[in-house]
Amino acid sequence: MIQGRDIVVVSIQPWDIEIGSNCKNIASQFAKHNRVLYVNPPLDRITSIKDRKTEKVQKRLEIVRGKRSDLVQLEHHLWNLYPSELIESINWIRSEYLFGRLNRRNARILANNIRSAMDRLGFKDIILFNDSSMFLGLYLNEMMRPNQYTYYMRDFLIKVPYWSRHGSYIEPQLMKQVDLILNNSQYLTQYSRQFNNNSFMVGQGCDLEEFDDSDNRLAIPADLAAIPGPVVGYVGSLTSLRLDIQLLEYIARERPDWKLVLVGPQDEQFKASSLHQMNNVHFLGNKRPDELPAYIKGFDVAINPQVINDITIGNYPRKIDEYLAMGKAVVATKTVAMEMFNEHVYLAKTHSDYVDMIQQAIYEDPMKRYHQRTEFAKSHTWENNVAAIYDAIHHSIENRITWN
C-alpha cells in the first residue's frame, strides 16, 4: 500500500473521454489513500481550430481564455487539471531536430501548468505516473523533478501511425530515463526490458460490478432479444486496425445458421465490408457503456476476433475479463498476451479453429465452467491491479535507495 503521497497522473486520455480508461480507474484507486492530480492532455492549436465548434474544445478554449477554472475537484482527494495554455501541433514535422525543439517547448508549457496546480493544492515530493504520454513525458523528469517517475505502457503505440514517426526513437529514450516501467501484458514487459530492467507486468483491472449478473437482474435488450440464436457476439469498437474483418466474414459464411452480432461503432473499413450483405450478420450500433453487460448476457458465445499485428500482439483485451465476469464462453485469437487466459478461454490460431471452437462452446454445458470463469475474472479487480502497481513502485524506490 502507498498512502499519504501526492501523485500526479499525466495521460494521453482526458478525464472526459467517453470510453473506458485504464488510467482513470487507476487514478481513482490511487485517490483512495493519496492525493491525486489527473492531468488531461493539453489542447493543441490545430485541434482548437479544426474542432472549435465541439463542446469539448469550446470548454477548453474557455479555460484558455480564463473564463473557467482549469482545476476541477472530482472526489475528496482527486482533482482534474485542464491545461490552460495551448501547445503547438507538431506531429507533422519530419525533422527530428525541429520536432525536438518544439516538443521541449510544449513540455515546458505543460510542466508550468502542472506546477501551478501543484502549488495551489500544496503538492510536494510527487510520484509522477505517466500513462503513455511519450512526447511530452520525455522532458517531465528534468522539468518537474519528481520523487519517483513511472511510465505506464499498455499498448504498443509506436506501431500506431500517429505515434510511429517520432515515437520510435522518443519512447525508448523515455523508458531509459524513468525509474520504473509498468505493463499490462508479458509481451510488452519483454519489450520494455530492452531499455529498462526495472520493468514489470502488473496485469489489468476491470469494472466487474457492472458485469455481475449473479442475481439475474439484467434484461436482454429488445433489439438483441429479437434475433434467434445461436448468437455469436462481440462488443467494442469495430476497427480494422484491431479486428479481423476477413475472419468475421469467414465465420458468417461457414455457418449461416449462427447469428453474428456486432455491437459498437464502425470505422470506414467495417462500413464498406461485405458483412453488411450477409443475412446472418447484425450490426446493432454504438451503445452506452452501461448497456453493454445486458448485450453480453444475450450472447451464446462471446468472441474477440483480433487481427494479429504489431499493435495488437501485446495488447491485453479488457473485454475478455468482461465476458468472463458474466460467465460467458469465449473464443479469442491466440497471442502471447492471451496465454494467461488459456484455462478459461478457447484460443484460436486459424479461421477454421474459430469455427470449430465456437461450435464446441455453443454445445458445452453453459453452467459447467460458469463459476470458474467468473472467479478468474474477479481476480482482475482494479484494487488488485493497483496493489501490483504499488508493489512495483515500492520495489523501484527500494532499489534506488540501495544503489545510492
LINLIN-V145126 format. One record per pair of residues at least 24 apart in sequence whose C-alpha atoms are under 10 Angstrom apart, sorted by the first residue. I is the first residue (numbers start at 1). J is the second residue. D is the distance in whole Angstrom. If there is no record, write none. Layout:
i: <I,I>
j: <J,J>
d: <D,D>
This chain:
i: <1,1,1,1,1,1,1,1,1,1,2,2,2,2,2,2,2,2,2,2,3,3,3,3,3,3,3,4,4,4,4,4,5,5,5,5,5,5,5,5,5,5,5,6,6,6,6,6,6,6,6,6,6,6,6,6,6,6,6,6,6,7,7,7,7,7,7,7,7,7,7,7,7,7,7,7,7,7,8,8,8,8,8,8,8,8,8,8,8,8,8,8,8,8,8,9,9,9,9,9,9,9,9,9,9,9,9,9,9,10,10,10,10,10,10,10,10,10,10,10,10,10,10,10,10,10,10,11,11,11,11,11,11,11,11,11,11,11,11,11,12,12,12,12,12,12,12,12,12,12,13,13,13,13,13,13,14,14,14,14,14,14,14,14,15,15,15,15,15,15,15,16,16,16,17,18,18,19,19,19,19,20,20,20,20,22,22,22,22,22,22,22,22,23,23,23,23,23,23,24,25,25,25,25,25,25,25,26,26,26,26,26,26,26,27,27,27,27,28,28,28,28,28,29,29,29,29,29,29,30,30,30,30,30,30,30,31,31,31,31,31,32,32,32,32,33,34,34,35,35,35,35,35,35,35,35,36,36,36,36,36,36,36,36,36,36,37,37,37,37,37,37,37,37,37,37,37,37,37,37,37,38,38,38,38,38,38,38,38,38,38,39,39,39,39,39,39,39,39,39,39,39,40,40,40,40,40,41,41,41,41,41,41,41,42,42,42,42,42,42,42,42,42,42,42,42,42,42,43,43,43,43,43,43,43,43,44,44,44,44,44,44,44,45,45,45,45,45,45,46,46,46,46,46,47,47,47,48,48,48,60,60,60,61,61,70,70,71,71,71,79,79,80,81,81,81,81,82,82,82,83,83,83,83,83,83,83,83,84,84,84,84,84,85,85,85,85,86,91,91,91,91,91,91,92,92,92,93,93,94,94,95,96,96,96,96,99,99,100,100,100,103,103,103,103,103,104,104,104,104,104,104,104,105,105,106,106,106,107,107,107,107,107,107,107,108,108,108,108,108,109,110,110,110,110,111,111,111,111,111,111,111,111,112,112,114,115,115,127,128,129,129,129,130,130,130,131,132,132,132,133,133,134,134,134,134,134,134,134,134,134,134,135,135,135,135,135,135,136,136,137,137,137,137,138,138,138,138,138,138,138,138,139,139,140,141,141,141,141,142,147,147,148,148,148,148,148,148,148,149,149,149,149,149,149,149,149,150,150,150,150,150,150,150,150,150,150,150,150,151,151,151,151,151,151,151,151,151,152,152,152,152,152,152,152,152,152,153,153,153,153,153,153,153,153,153,153,154,154,154,154,154,154,154,154,154,154,154,154,155,155,155,155,155,155,155,155,155,155,155,156,156,156,156,156,156,156,156,156,157,157,157,158,158,159,159,159,159,160,160,160,171,172,175,179,179,179,179,179,180,180,180,180,180,181,181,181,181,182,182,182,182,183,183,183,183,184,184,184,184,184,184,185,185,185,185,185,185,185,185,185,185,186,186,186,186,186,186,186,186,187,187,187,187,187,187,187,187,188,188,188,188,188,188,189,190,191,198,198,198,198,198,199,199,200,200,200,200,201,201,201,202,202,202,202,202,202,202,202,202,203,203,203,203,203,203,203,203,203,203,203,204,204,204,204,204,204,204,204,204,204,204,204,205,205,205,205,205,205,205,205,205,205,205,205,206,206,206,206,206,206,206,206,206,206,206,206,206,206,206,207,207,207,207,207,207,207,207,208,208,208,208,208,208,208,208,208,208,208,208,209,209,209,209,210,210,210,210,210,210,210,210,210,211,211,211,211,211,211,211,211,211,211,211,211,211,211,212,212,212,212,212,212,212,213,213,213,213,213,213,214,214,214,214,216,217,218,218,218,218,218,218,219,219,219,219,219,220,220,220,220,220,220,220,220,220,221,221,221,221,221,221,221,222,223,223,223,224,224,224,224,224,224,224,224,224,224,225,225,225,227,227,227,227,227,227,228,228,228,229,229,229,229,229,229,229,230,230,230,230,230,230,230,230,230,230,231,231,231,231,231,231,231,231,231,231,231,231,231,232,232,232,232,232,232,232,232,232,232,232,232,232,232,232,232,232,232,233,233,233,233,233,233,233,233,233,233,233,233,233,233,233,233,233,233,234,234,234,234,234,234,234,234,234,234,234,234,234,234,234,235,235,235,235,235,235,235,235,235,235,235,235,235,235,235,235,235,235,235,236,236,236,236,236,236,236,236,236,236,236,236,237,237,237,237,237,237,237,237,238,238,238,238,238,238,238,238,238,238,238,238,239,239,239,239,239,239,239,239,239,240,240,240,240,240,240,240,241,241,241,241,241,241,241,241,242,242,242,242,242,242,242,242,242,242,242,243,243,243,243,243,243,243,243,244,244,244,244,244,244,244,244,245,245,245,245,245,245,245,245,246,246,246,246,246,246,247,247,247,247,247,247,247,247,248,248,248,248,248,248,249,249,249,249,249,249,249,250,250,250,250,250,251,251,251,251,251,251,252,252,252,252,252,253,253,253,253,254,254,255,255,255,256,256,258,258,259,259,260,260,260,260,261,261,261,261,262,262,262,263,263,263,263,264,264,292,293,293,293,293,294,296,296,296,296,296,297,297,297,297,298,299,299,299,300,300,300,300,300,300,300,300,301,301,301,301,301,301,301,301,301,301,301,302,302,302,302,302,302,302,303,303,303,303,303,303,303,303,303,303,304,304,304,304,304,304,305,305,305,305,305,305,305,306,306,306,306,307,307,307,308,308,308,308,312,313,313,314,318,320,320,320,321,321,321,321,321,321,321,321,322,322,322,323,323,323,324,324,324,324,324,324,324,324,324,325,325,325,325,325,325,325,325,325,325,325,326,326,326,326,326,327,327,327,327,327,327,327,327,327,327,327,327,328,328,328,328,328,328,328,329,329,329,329,329,329,329,329,329,329,329,329,330,330,330,330,331,331,331,331,331,331,332,332,341,341,341,343,343,343,344,344,344,344,344,344,344,345>
j: <30,33,386,387,388,389,390,391,393,394,30,33,34,386,387,389,390,391,393,394,30,31,32,33,34,35,390,31,32,33,34,35,30,31,33,34,35,36,123,124,125,126,127,30,31,33,34,35,36,37,77,118,121,122,123,124,125,126,127,128,147,31,34,35,36,37,38,78,123,124,125,126,127,128,129,146,147,148,35,36,37,38,39,79,80,114,118,123,126,127,128,129,130,146,149,36,37,38,39,40,80,81,126,127,128,129,130,131,150,37,38,39,40,41,81,110,114,128,129,130,131,132,133,136,137,140,151,38,39,40,41,42,129,130,131,132,133,134,137,152,39,40,41,42,130,131,132,133,134,136,39,40,41,131,132,133,38,39,40,41,42,80,81,82,39,40,41,74,80,81,82,40,56,80,56,288,289,236,237,288,289,206,207,289,318,131,154,204,205,206,207,318,382,129,130,131,132,152,154,131,205,206,207,382,383,385,386,204,205,382,383,385,386,389,78,79,129,386,74,75,77,78,382,78,382,383,385,386,387,77,78,383,386,387,389,390,75,76,77,78,79,75,76,77,78,77,77,78,75,76,77,78,79,121,123,126,75,76,77,78,79,80,121,123,126,127,71,72,73,74,77,78,79,80,81,114,117,118,121,123,128,71,72,74,78,79,80,81,82,114,129,71,79,80,81,82,83,110,113,114,117,130,80,81,82,83,110,81,82,83,87,110,133,136,81,82,83,84,85,86,87,88,106,107,109,110,113,136,82,83,84,85,86,87,88,89,85,86,87,88,89,90,106,85,86,87,88,89,90,86,87,88,89,90,86,88,89,86,87,89,84,85,86,85,86,113,117,117,120,121,117,121,117,113,114,117,118,113,114,117,109,110,111,112,113,114,116,117,109,110,112,113,114,109,110,112,113,110,135,162,163,165,166,167,162,165,166,165,166,165,166,166,165,166,169,170,135,166,135,166,170,135,136,137,138,139,135,136,137,138,139,140,143,136,139,135,136,139,135,136,137,138,139,140,143,136,139,140,143,144,136,136,137,140,143,136,137,139,140,141,142,143,144,143,144,144,143,144,393,178,180,181,182,178,181,182,182,156,157,171,171,174,158,163,166,167,170,171,172,173,174,175,163,166,167,170,171,174,170,174,170,171,174,178,170,171,172,173,174,175,177,178,174,177,174,174,177,178,179,177,179,397,178,179,180,393,396,397,400,177,178,179,180,181,393,396,397,175,177,178,179,180,181,182,199,389,392,393,396,175,177,178,179,180,181,182,183,199,180,181,182,183,184,199,200,202,389,181,182,183,184,185,188,189,192,199,201,182,183,184,185,188,189,201,203,204,314,315,316,183,184,185,188,310,311,312,313,314,315,316,187,188,191,310,311,312,313,314,315,310,311,312,310,311,309,310,311,312,241,310,311,195,196,199,393,396,397,399,400,392,393,395,396,397,389,392,393,396,388,389,392,393,314,315,316,389,314,315,316,317,337,385,313,314,315,316,317,336,337,338,339,340,314,315,316,336,337,338,339,340,313,314,315,316,335,336,337,338,313,314,315,316,336,337,314,314,314,392,393,395,396,399,392,396,388,389,392,393,388,389,392,384,385,386,387,388,389,390,391,392,316,337,340,380,381,382,384,385,386,388,389,316,317,318,321,379,380,381,382,384,385,386,388,318,321,377,378,379,380,381,382,383,384,385,386,318,319,320,321,322,325,377,378,379,380,381,382,383,384,385,318,321,322,325,378,380,381,382,321,322,324,325,326,374,377,378,379,380,381,382,322,325,378,381,289,290,291,292,293,294,322,325,326,290,292,293,294,296,297,321,322,323,324,325,326,327,374,293,322,325,326,327,374,378,293,294,297,325,326,327,325,326,327,374,297,294,291,293,294,295,297,298,293,294,295,297,298,291,292,293,294,295,296,297,298,299,291,292,294,295,296,297,298,295,282,284,295,261,263,282,284,294,295,296,297,298,299,295,298,299,259,260,261,280,282,298,257,258,259,257,258,259,260,298,299,300,257,258,259,260,298,299,300,301,359,362,257,258,259,260,261,280,281,298,299,300,301,302,362,258,259,260,261,262,281,296,298,299,300,301,302,303,330,331,358,359,362,259,260,261,262,263,281,282,295,296,297,298,299,300,301,302,303,304,330,260,261,262,263,264,295,296,299,301,302,303,304,305,319,323,261,262,263,264,265,284,285,286,287,289,292,293,295,296,302,303,304,319,323,262,263,264,265,266,285,286,287,289,292,304,319,262,263,264,265,266,267,285,286,262,263,264,265,266,267,268,269,270,271,285,286,264,265,266,267,268,269,270,271,306,266,267,268,269,270,306,307,267,269,306,307,308,309,311,312,304,305,306,307,308,309,310,311,312,313,315,270,304,305,306,307,308,312,333,270,304,305,306,307,308,333,351,269,270,273,274,275,305,306,307,273,274,275,305,307,351,305,306,307,350,351,352,354,355,274,275,281,305,351,354,273,274,275,276,278,281,351,275,351,352,354,355,281,351,352,354,355,358,278,279,280,281,355,278,279,280,281,352,355,280,355,359,280,281,358,359,299,300,299,301,302,303,295,298,299,302,286,295,303,287,292,295,296,288,292,322,322,323,325,326,326,322,323,326,327,328,323,326,327,328,328,323,328,329,328,329,330,358,361,362,363,366,328,329,330,331,357,358,359,360,361,362,366,328,329,330,331,332,358,361,328,329,330,331,332,333,345,346,354,358,330,331,332,333,334,347,331,332,333,334,348,351,354,332,333,334,335,333,334,335,333,334,335,349,337,337,338,338,380,344,345,377,373,374,376,377,378,379,380,381,374,377,378,373,374,377,370,371,372,373,374,375,376,377,378,370,371,372,373,374,375,376,377,378,379,380,370,371,373,374,377,366,367,368,369,370,371,372,373,374,375,376,377,361,366,367,369,370,373,374,357,358,360,361,362,364,365,366,367,369,370,373,357,358,361,373,355,356,357,358,360,361,357,358,373,376,377,372,373,376,369,370,372,373,374,376,377,373>
d: <10,9,9,7,9,9,6,8,10,9,8,7,8,10,9,10,6,9,9,8,8,9,8,5,5,9,10,10,10,6,5,7,9,10,8,5,6,8,9,8,8,7,8,10,9,10,6,5,6,8,10,9,10,9,6,6,7,5,6,9,10,9,7,6,5,6,8,10,8,9,9,5,5,6,7,10,10,10,9,6,5,6,7,10,10,9,9,9,7,6,5,6,8,9,10,7,6,5,6,9,9,10,10,8,6,5,6,7,10,8,6,5,7,7,10,10,9,8,6,5,6,8,7,9,8,10,10,8,6,6,6,10,8,6,5,7,6,10,9,9,9,7,6,9,9,7,6,5,9,10,9,7,7,8,9,9,9,8,4,6,9,9,9,9,8,6,9,10,7,9,9,9,8,10,10,9,9,10,10,9,7,10,9,8,10,9,9,8,7,8,10,9,9,9,9,7,10,9,10,10,8,9,8,7,10,10,9,10,8,7,9,8,6,9,8,10,9,9,10,9,9,7,9,10,7,7,9,7,9,9,9,9,8,10,10,9,8,8,6,6,9,9,9,7,9,8,7,9,10,9,5,6,8,9,8,10,10,10,6,5,6,9,10,9,10,10,9,10,9,10,8,6,5,6,7,9,8,8,9,9,10,10,10,10,7,6,5,6,9,10,9,9,9,6,5,7,7,9,9,8,10,10,7,6,6,7,10,9,8,7,10,9,8,9,9,7,5,8,7,7,7,10,9,10,9,7,10,10,9,7,8,8,5,6,9,9,9,5,5,5,5,9,9,10,6,6,5,6,9,10,9,8,6,9,10,10,8,8,10,10,8,9,9,9,9,9,9,7,9,10,9,9,10,9,8,7,10,9,9,10,9,7,9,9,6,8,10,9,9,9,10,7,10,7,8,10,8,9,10,8,8,8,8,10,9,9,10,9,9,8,8,9,9,7,10,10,10,8,9,9,9,7,7,10,9,9,9,7,10,8,7,9,10,9,10,9,7,10,8,5,7,8,6,7,8,9,8,8,7,9,10,8,10,9,10,9,10,9,7,10,10,7,7,9,9,9,10,8,9,10,10,10,10,10,10,10,10,10,8,9,9,10,10,9,10,7,7,6,9,9,7,9,9,8,7,7,8,9,10,10,10,9,7,10,7,8,10,7,5,9,8,9,8,10,10,9,8,8,10,10,10,9,8,6,8,8,8,7,10,9,5,5,7,9,9,10,10,9,10,6,6,5,6,7,10,10,10,8,9,7,10,7,8,6,5,6,9,9,9,6,5,6,9,10,10,10,10,7,6,5,7,9,8,9,9,10,10,8,6,5,7,8,10,10,9,9,9,7,8,8,8,9,8,10,7,8,9,7,6,8,10,7,9,7,5,8,8,7,7,9,7,10,9,8,9,6,6,9,9,9,7,10,9,9,9,7,8,10,8,8,7,9,6,9,10,9,9,10,10,7,8,9,10,10,10,10,9,8,6,10,9,9,10,6,7,6,10,8,5,9,10,9,7,9,9,7,6,9,9,9,8,5,8,10,9,6,6,10,9,6,8,10,10,9,9,10,9,9,10,9,7,9,9,9,9,9,7,10,9,9,9,9,6,8,9,5,6,10,9,8,8,10,10,8,10,10,9,6,9,8,9,8,9,7,9,10,6,8,7,9,6,9,10,8,8,9,9,9,5,5,4,8,7,5,8,7,9,10,7,7,9,8,8,9,6,5,6,9,10,9,10,9,8,10,9,9,7,7,8,7,10,7,9,9,8,7,10,8,7,9,10,9,9,10,9,7,9,9,7,10,9,9,10,9,9,5,8,9,9,9,6,8,9,6,6,10,10,8,9,7,6,9,9,10,8,9,8,9,6,9,10,8,9,10,10,9,10,8,6,9,8,10,9,6,9,8,9,10,10,9,5,6,8,6,6,9,9,10,7,6,10,9,8,10,10,7,9,8,10,9,8,9,7,10,10,7,9,9,7,10,8,10,9,10,9,10,10,9,7,8,7,6,9,9,8,7,8,5,6,9,10,8,6,8,10,7,10,6,5,6,7,10,10,8,5,5,7,8,9,7,6,5,6,9,10,10,9,6,6,5,6,7,10,10,8,10,9,8,6,5,6,8,10,9,9,7,10,8,6,8,6,5,6,9,10,8,6,5,6,8,9,8,8,9,6,6,7,8,9,10,9,6,5,6,9,10,10,9,9,10,7,9,8,7,9,9,9,8,9,8,6,5,7,9,10,8,9,9,9,9,8,9,8,5,5,7,8,10,8,8,8,6,6,5,6,9,9,7,9,10,10,10,8,6,5,8,7,7,10,10,9,7,9,6,7,9,8,9,9,9,8,10,9,8,8,10,8,6,6,8,8,10,8,6,10,10,10,8,6,4,5,8,9,10,10,9,6,6,5,8,10,10,9,7,8,9,8,8,9,8,9,9,9,10,9,9,7,9,9,9,6,9,8,10,10,8,9,7,9,10,9,7,6,10,8,9,10,10,7,9,9,9,10,8,8,8,6,9,7,9,7,7,9,8,10,9,10,9,8,9,8,10,6,9,10,10,10,10,10,10,10,10,10,10,8,10,9,10,10,7,8,8,9,9,9,10,8,8,10,8,10,9,7,8,10,8,9,7,9,8,10,10,8,9,7,7,9,9,8,6,10,9,6,5,6,7,10,7,9,10,7,6,10,7,6,5,6,9,9,9,10,9,6,5,6,9,10,9,9,9,8,7,5,7,10,10,8,6,6,10,9,10,9,7,6,9,9,8,10,10,8,9,8,10,9,7,9,9,10,10,9,9,9,9,8,5,8,10,7,10,9,7,10,9,9,9,8,9,9,5,6,9,8,6,9,9,9,10,7,4,8,8,5,7,10,10,8,9,8,6,9,8,8,10,8,5,7,8,5,5,9,10,9,9,8,9,9,7,8,9,10,9,10,6,8,9,10,8,10,8,8,8,9,8,8,10,9,10,7,6,10,8,9,10,10,9,10,9,9,10,8,10,8,6,10,8,10,9>
